[in-house]
């Protein structure tokens, strides 16, 4: 009878030691922007402007602010998702003086960043014969060179490449004919070939980015919610995390880009839509099945360390991590060769609805969007508190 008690006391002592190093803080944001409407999209930041989207009464709005929080302009970008979890989904994409949005109802639009003037718009359902996903189109459009890539999900226009200055179709691909996943495609310059990697509802697809030719398909093992996390490409290898039942996998891409070879899988590294980060030779993200955070050796796929903190989304902060739970907790995490130490925690109490937005680090600032509100913190100041 004494052994279970001893083990329990050891566990309590272990957790006490862990949390004894954690400092709970109550930081004041350096900037608070309110009135954004419903939304889960992350803001996009340039050297002097902040762009963010929101939904009000079924319409999507694009806001541009300076770093004092002054509204520079506001414009409509299309019909926004107002059914389950109403609000903006995809973050804007900024290239030079042009900005691109994608609404939950499939409206892709191009704007001038300085004035907010709309240059062109295309609807993925009406114009490109697409089929929307269960929670609405949520992927950020990908822009590379003079091209923009999107995922209508139609039987003949599953994936489409357009001219980013005019919205005119360059190529369209039938892909695998499935409705789209929720993540942005990834452009890869792999040896002498340009590749496009994306998720459909139940598969990972690799295409020739110049022609739209489908090169390979990797079927997901569990047909559940459509995958949401971005891909990571490093040194000829591709990393994928696709939620519970699929977990994570590492692939080697053949030199000509026409084949992939699976190196390892890790079923416990299974974040659903919180994203993951790669720093050095380690991957970091939350485990939905384990209800904690994991670090994984990118070479072997083996778990290295775990951190007890409620699951959510992640962003790298130089050599640190910022983790943001779906209950509103923020953790600042120190790293050491895959080992994670929770150094600071605080709570997001302003804003409304779910804590689904991904945090952003830019210019030494931490941006956290919670529904109608955007909060901005000085990261170095956070670590000094």
C-alpha positions, 0 to 999 in steps of 0.5 A, spaced: 500 500 500 505 504 501 508 504 493 502 507 490 503 513 495 510 514 494 510 514 487 504 519 488 508 523 492 514 523 487 510 525 482 507 531 486 515 533 488 517 533 480 511 537 478 512 542 484 520 543 482 518 544 474 513 549 476 517 552 482 521 555 476 515 558 472 514 566 473 507 568 473 506 575 470 501 580 468 504 584 463 501 590 460 500 590 452 504 596 449 498 596 444 491 594 444 487 594 437 479 593 438 474 593 433 476 587 429 470 583 429 470 576 429 476 572 427 481 567 428 486 570 423 493 572 425 495 579 423 501 580 418 506 585 419 511 590 415 516 595 417 511 600 419 504 597 418 499 592 421 494 588 417 489 584 420 482 581 417 475 580 421 468 579 420 462 583 421 455 581 419 457 576 414 462 581 411 470 581 411 474 587 412 481 588 412 484 593 416 491 597 416 494 600 422 500 603 424 504 601 430 501 607 434 494 603 433 492 609 428 487 606 423 490 608 416 484 605 412 479 599 412 476 596 406 471 590 404 474 584 401 468 579 400 463 575 404 466 572 410 464 565 413 458 566 418 456 559 420 460 554 425 465 559 428 464 565 424 469 569 423 475 571 418 480 565 417 486 566 413 491 571 414 493 576 408 499 575 404 503 581 403 508 582 397 511 589 396 506 594 395 500 588 394 496 585 399 492 578 398 486 576 402 482 569 402 475 569 405 472 563 408 467 563 402 472 563 397 473 570 395 480 572 393 482 579 392 488 583 391 489 590 394 494 596 394 497 596 401 498 604 402 491 605 399 487 599 400 484 600 393 482 593 390 485 591 384 482 585 382 478 579 385 476 572 384 471 567 387 473 560 388 466 557 387 463 562 382 469 563 378 473 557 379 468 551 380 471 550 387 467 546 393 468 549 400 470 545 406 466 544 412 469 550 416 470 554 410 476 556 406 481 557 411 488 557 407 492 563 406 494 564 399 501 563 396 505 568 392 511 566 389 514 571 383 509 573 379 504 567 381 499 566 386 496 559 388 490 557 391 486 551 392 478 551 390 477 544 391 473 543 385 473 536 380 477 540 375 480 546 378 482 542 385 489 547 385 489 553 381 495 558 379 494 565 377 497 571 375 498 575 381 497 582 378 491 580 374 488 574 377 488 570 370 489 563 370 496 560 368 494 553 370 489 548 373 490 541 376 485 536 378 489 534 383 486 528 387 479 531 386 478 532 394 475 538 397 481 542 400 485 542 407 485 548 411 493 550 410 497 554 405 501 550 400 508 550 400 513 553 395 519 549 394 525 550 390 528 543 390 534 542 386 532 544 379 525 543 380 520 548 383 515 544 387 508 545 390 506 541 396 499 542 399 493 538 403 487 536 400 482 533 405 485 526 406 492 527 402 498 530 401 500 532 394 506 534 391 505 538 384 510 541 379 509 548 381 511 551 374 506 546 370 501 543 375 503 536 374 501 532 379 507 528 381 506 524 388 500 523 393 501 521 400 494 518 403 493 520 410 491 514 414 485 516 418 480 520 414 478 525 420 478 532 420 482 535 414 489 537 416 491 544 418 498 545 419 503 548 414 509 544 412 516 545 413 522 543 408 529 543 410 535 540 406 531 536 401 526 533 407 519 534 408 516 534 415 508 533 415 504 534 422 496 532 420 493 531 427 490 525 431 490 518 428 496 521 423 501 524 427 507 527 424 512 524 418 518 526 415 519 524 408 525 525 403 524 528 396 527 525 390 532 529 387 528 530 381 522 531 385 517 526 382 518 521 389 518 521 396 520 516 401 518 516 408 523 516 413 519 516 420 513 517 423 511 519 430 503 518 432 504 522 438 506 528 435 499 530 433 497 537 433 491 539 429 491 546 428 496 549 432 502 549 428 509 546 430 516 549 429 523 547 427 529 550 431 535 546 429 534 539 429 528 539 433 521 539 432 516 543 437 509 542 438 503 540 442 500 533 442 493 532 442 493 525 444 497 526 450 495 533 452 501 536 453 507 539 449 513 535 445 519 536 442 522 531 437 528 529 434 528 531 427 533 526 425 530 520 428 523 522 430 523 520 437 520 524 442 526 528 446 522 532 452 515 533 454 512 540 457 505 540 461 501 545 458 495 546 455 495 545 448 494 550 442 498 554 437 506 556 437 511 561 434 518 561 435 522 567 438 529 566 436 532 561 440 525 561 445 518 559 443 511 562 445 506 557 446 498 559 446 493 555 449 486 554 447 484 556 454 488 563 453 494 561 457 501 564 454 507 560 456 514 563 454 519 557 453 527 556 454 530 551 449 536 547 450 538 542 445 530 539 445 529 540 452 524 545 454 523 550 460 517 554 462 520 561 464 514 565 464 506 565 463 500 569 463 493 569 461 489 573 455 483 576 458 481 581 453 478 579 447 472 574 445 470 567 443 475 562 442 483 562 443 484 559 436 489 565 433 496 563 432 501 568 435 506 572 431 513 574 433 515 580 428 520 586 430 521 584 437 514 584 438 509 579 440 502 579 437 496 575 439 489 576 436 483 574 440 477 575 436 475 582 436 482 585 439 489 585 437 494 585 443 502 587 442 507 586 447 515 587 447 518 580 448 524 582 451 520 586 456 516 580 458 522 576 459 525 581 464 518 581 468 
